[in-house]
Amino acid sequence: MKAVVGTADGVYVVDLDTDEVEPSADEAPPRAAPLNLGLPRIVAAARAGSTIVAAVDSRPPLIVSHDAGRTWRDSGRGLPPGRAVAIAEDNPDVMVFATRNRLYVSSDGGRFWQALAIELPEIETLAIEP
């Protein structure tokens, strides 16, 4: 699985399994359709089926819903403030969270997060492709 990351210096493709980074031929960074969740302090949000993850301007920096937004739980304790989030369409347990220069990956629906070793230019947008 790969993350397509729009940065201040261009678009990069990051292999989430190997941490390998390569510049993308795309000149425009990925743009997710905005979600109107009716919640305060939302920085970015992504949805796949009934799973929603949102980066929020608070501590912890993420909230996750597995029931289409009826109930929420905090996630990402200890993570820095975020800029973008993405969910894999074919496996909503896989989520990517972007901070200023780093990516964090969860493969269990947002319970545990692992930092990728790479550091990127200032991150603006994020998407996951199969």
N, C-alpha and C positions, 0 to 999 in steps of 0.2 A: 504494500500500500504506500502511496506517495502523498505528500503534502505539497500544494502549490502555494508559495508564499510571496505575496506582493510586498516589496520593501521600498525604501526611499531610493535605492540604487538599481531597482529592476525586479524582475520576477525570477525566483529560484524554485527548483523542484528538489524536494528532500525525500529520500527513501527512508521511511519510518523504521524499517528493519535494520538497515546498515548504517544509518546516519550520513550516507553519502549525499553530497550537494552538487547540483549542476545548474548553471544558468539556463533559463528557459528561453525558447524562441519567441514566446508571447511577449508583447510589449505592454499589454494592459494587465494589471493584476486582477485576480479573481474578485468578483463582487457578489456577495450573497444578498438575496432579497431580504430587506429589513423585516423583522418580526415585531409585531405590535403585541407585546405581552402585558401591557398595562401595569408594569412594575416600575418602581423608581430606581434610579441609579444604574440602569443597564448601559453597558459600554458596547457590547456586541452579543449576538445570540445566534444559535444554529438549531435546526430541527431535522430529525429523521424519524418519520412515523410519529409515535407518541412520545418519543424522547426529545427533550429540549435541554440544552445547556446554555447558560448565559454568564458572561463575564460581567461582574458588577463592581461598582466603585465603592467597595467596602472590604472588610476582613471577615471571613475568608473571601477570596476574589471570584468565586464561582458559586452558582446555584444550579441544581439539576432536578429535572422532573421526568419521571418515567410514565406519567399518566396525562400527558398533553397539557400540563400546566395547572392541574387541580391541586397538587401538593408539590412542595419544593423541599429540598435538603441542601445544606451547605456542603461545599466541596473545596478541596485545594488548600487546606490549612497549611500555612508555611510558604505558600507560593507568593511571589511578588505580584503587584497589580498587572492586570492583563489588558490586551489591546484587541484580540480577536480569538474566536473559537470556531471549531468545525467538528462535524460528526460524519462518520462514514455512512453513506446511504445503505449499503448492503450489510452493515454490522453496526448498529447504533451503540454497542458497547465500546467501540473505538472512537475516542475523542482526542482532539489536539487543541491545546491552549497556547496562545502566543503572548509573551511579554515583550518588552522593548526589543530585545535581541535574541531571545531564546524560545525554543519550543519544548513543550511538555506533552507527553502522551499518556493516555489512560486506555487500557484494554479491558477494563471491568466496569464500564458505565460511570466512571468518574469517582470511584472510591479511592484508588491509589494512582499517583502521578509519578512519572519518571522523566527526568530532564534528558534531552538529547545533548550530546557532547558538543555539537556545533554551535557557533555563534554567528548570527546574520546581521546585515545592516538593519537599521531601524524598521521594524515590521509594521505594516499598515493593514494588510488583509491576509486571509487564510482560507484555503479550501482543501478538501481531501478528494483524491481521485483513486479509483481502484487499481 
